[in-house]
Amino acid sequence: MLTTERHQFILSILKEQGTVKLQELVDQLQASESTIRRDLVQLEEMKLLKRVHGGASLLQRKGLEPTTMEKQYKARAEKQLIAKLAASFIEKNDCIYLDAGTTTAEMIPYLKDKNITVLTNGLMHIPKLIDLEIKTVLVGGTIKFSTNAIIGSNAVQFLNEYRFDKCFLGMNGIHQELGFTTPDPEEALLKKMALRLSNETYVLADSSKLNEATFAKVADVSDAIILTDSNDEEAVAHLQKNPKVKVVTIK
């Protein structure tokens, strides 16, 4: 089979399935693993796909954001471990900002007995925080129904009245050159403000978010400590080449 024919086949599979495993392509195309890897590298350089651990996936559409329900069970095990790592950086009596999101939500069980104050824009966090009797301040603003987040200019003004020891942010894209990004410009403004008002900022993201860029920039990748998993060792290594970027992976 010609290279162009293999490329067309790979892209058609991705369009249909969203992701594809390397071994699946080897079997279906009856080509060597090295040939398929080379194909994936070429297609990634053409910005037609993204290589991931064990295969490839479609690139995220810049302005498309999955709902909370869609994100809730994706990479759940990795999110739980990343959240546990993030919570280990919190000290007693800290005042923290806890961003809306499914990964930051996994931090909440580890916050018990730390005697902290949490300020959050995540409506989905509130029942869990109440159950653990954690002192909580809820950001005022406009509700974004798809992600259960509070956003908008009122939320940004509200946040500006506070200062934090530590800030924990979710992120849709982490890219060496293009920075931290999220599909919604209003959410990006709130994340940017929280980062600016915090002594330390941690970005929590499973490795599927690495080498991705969405619509609205939040900050440069050197502006926060990245907490992720090591499933995509190549993407992690690429970020770590920059001495200003700190990446901590779960063990």
C-alpha positions in Angstrom: 0.0 0.0 0.0 1.3 3.5 -0.9 2.1 6.0 1.8 -0.8 8.3 0.8 -3.2 5.4 0.9 -2.1 4.5 4.5 -2.4 8.1 5.5 -6.0 8.3 4.1 -6.9 5.0 5.9 -5.5 6.3 9.2 -7.4 9.6 9.0 -10.6 7.8 8.0 -10.3 5.5 11.1 -9.7 8.6 13.3 -12.7 10.4 11.8 -14.9 7.5 12.7 -13.4 6.5 16.1 -11.7 9.6 17.4 -8.7 7.5 18.6 -6.8 4.5 17.2 -4.2 2.2 18.7 -0.9 1.6 17.0 -1.3 -2.2 17.0 -4.7 -1.8 15.4 -3.2 0.0 12.5 -0.3 -2.5 12.2 -2.9 -5.3 12.0 -5.3 -3.6 9.6 -2.7 -2.2 7.3 -0.4 -5.2 7.4 2.6 -2.9 7.8 5.5 -2.9 10.2 5.3 -0.9 13.5 8.2 1.3 12.4 6.3 2.2 9.2 3.1 3.1 11.0 5.0 5.2 13.6 6.6 7.1 10.7 3.2 7.7 9.2 1.9 9.0 12.5 4.9 11.4 12.8 4.3 12.7 9.3 0.6 13.2 9.9 1.3 15.0 13.2 3.8 17.3 11.5 1.0 18.1 9.0 -1.3 18.9 12.0 -3.8 16.2 11.0 -3.6 14.2 14.2 -2.0 14.0 17.6 0.2 11.1 18.6 -0.7 9.7 22.1 0.6 6.8 24.1 0.1 3.7 22.1 -1.6 5.3 19.1 -3.1 8.6 17.9 -6.1 10.8 18.3 -7.9 13.6 16.5 -6.7 17.1 17.4 -9.1 19.1 19.6 -11.2 21.7 17.9 -10.1 25.0 19.3 -13.5 26.3 20.5 -15.1 22.9 21.4 -15.4 22.1 25.1 -16.7 18.8 26.4 -19.4 18.9 29.0 -18.7 17.9 32.6 -20.6 14.7 32.0 -18.4 13.9 29.0 -15.2 14.6 30.9 -16.1 12.9 34.2 -15.1 9.4 33.4 -12.2 10.1 30.9 -8.8 9.2 32.4 -10.5 8.8 35.8 -7.7 6.8 37.4 -5.1 9.3 36.3 -7.2 12.3 37.5 -7.5 10.7 40.9 -3.8 10.2 41.3 -3.0 13.7 40.0 -5.5 15.2 42.4 -4.0 13.3 45.3 -0.5 14.6 44.4 -2.0 18.2 44.1 -3.5 17.9 47.6 -0.2 16.9 49.1 1.1 20.4 48.4 -1.6 22.0 50.6 -0.6 22.9 54.1 -2.8 23.5 57.2 -4.5 26.9 57.3 -3.8 27.6 53.6 -6.3 29.7 51.6 -6.7 28.1 48.2 -8.5 28.7 44.9 -10.0 25.5 43.5 -11.0 25.8 39.8 -14.1 24.2 38.4 -13.3 20.9 36.7 -13.4 17.1 37.0 -9.7 16.8 38.0 -9.8 19.5 40.7 -13.0 17.9 42.0 -11.0 14.7 42.8 -8.9 16.8 45.2 -11.7 17.4 47.6 -11.6 14.1 49.6 -8.0 14.8 50.4 -8.8 18.2 51.9 -10.4 17.0 55.1 -8.8 18.0 58.4 -6.4 20.5 56.7 -8.3 23.4 58.2 -8.2 25.4 55.0 -10.3 28.0 53.3 -11.4 27.2 49.7 -12.6 29.8 47.2 -14.1 28.2 44.1 -16.1 28.8 40.9 -17.1 25.2 40.6 -20.7 24.5 41.5 -20.1 20.7 41.3 -17.6 21.1 44.2 -20.0 22.6 46.6 -21.9 19.4 47.9 -18.6 17.6 48.5 -17.1 20.6 50.4 -20.2 20.9 52.5 -20.2 17.2 53.3 -16.6 17.6 54.7 -17.5 20.9 56.4 -14.7 22.7 54.6 -14.9 26.5 54.9 -15.8 27.6 51.4 -16.4 30.9 49.5 -18.3 30.6 46.3 -17.5 33.0 43.4 -20.4 35.2 42.3 -21.2 35.5 38.7 -22.9 33.8 35.7 -23.4 30.1 35.6 -22.0 28.2 32.6 -24.3 25.2 32.4 -22.1 22.8 30.4 -19.3 22.8 32.9 -21.1 23.9 36.1 -18.7 26.8 36.4 -19.3 30.4 37.4 -17.8 32.8 34.9 -18.1 36.4 33.6 -17.0 39.9 34.5 -18.7 39.9 37.9 -16.8 36.7 38.7 -13.5 38.3 37.8 -14.3 41.4 39.9 -15.3 39.2 42.8 -12.1 37.2 42.6 -10.0 40.3 42.6 -10.9 40.9 46.3 -9.1 37.8 47.4 -5.5 36.5 47.6 -4.4 32.9 47.8 -1.6 30.8 49.1 -2.1 28.2 46.3 -4.2 28.0 43.2 -5.3 24.7 41.5 -6.4 25.0 37.9 -7.8 22.6 35.3 -6.7 23.1 31.7 -7.8 21.9 28.3 -4.5 22.4 26.5 -0.8 22.6 27.5 1.6 23.4 24.7 5.3 24.3 25.0 5.0 27.3 22.7 1.3 28.2 22.9 0.9 28.0 26.7 -2.0 27.0 28.8 -5.3 27.3 27.0 -9.0 26.7 27.4 -11.9 27.0 24.8 -13.9 29.7 26.6 -12.3 33.2 26.8 -14.4 34.1 29.9 -13.1 31.0 31.7 -9.6 31.9 30.6 -9.9 35.4 32.2 -11.0 33.9 35.5 -8.1 31.3 35.5 -5.7 34.1 34.6 -6.9 36.2 37.5 -6.7 33.4 40.0 -3.1 32.6 38.8 -2.1 36.3 39.2 -3.5 36.4 42.8 -1.9 33.3 44.1 1.6 32.7 45.6 1.8 29.3 43.9 -0.2 27.9 41.0 -0.6 24.3 39.9 -2.2 23.1 36.7 -3.7 19.7 36.9 -4.1 17.9 33.6 -3.9 14.3 32.4 -1.4 13.6 29.6 -4.1 13.7 26.9 -4.0 17.5 27.3 -0.3 17.8 26.5 0.7 19.2 23.1 -2.8 20.5 22.7 -3.9 24.1 22.3 -7.5 25.5 22.4 -8.9 28.9 21.7 -8.1 31.2 24.6 -4.7 31.6 26.3 -4.4 31.6 30.0 -0.7 31.9 30.6 2.7 30.6 29.5 3.7 27.1 30.6 6.5 28.5 32.8 3.9 30.4 34.9 2.7 27.4 36.9 3.7 23.9 38.0 2.3 21.2 35.8 0.9 18.1 37.5 0.3 15.3 35.0 0.7 11.6 34.4 3.6 9.9 32.5 1.5 8.1 29.9 2.9 10.3 27.2 6.6 10.3 28.0 7.5 12.0 24.8 5.2 15.0 25.5 6.4 15.3 29.1 10.1 15.1 28.0 9.4 17.9 25.4 8.0 20.2 28.1 10.9 19.4 30.5 13.4 20.6 27.9 12.6 24.1 28.9 14.4 24.8 32.2 11.7 27.3 33.2 9.0 24.7 33.0 8.4 22.5 36.1 6.5 19.2 35.4 5.7 16.8 38.2 4.3 13.4 37.2 2.5 10.9 39.3 4.4 7.8 40.3 
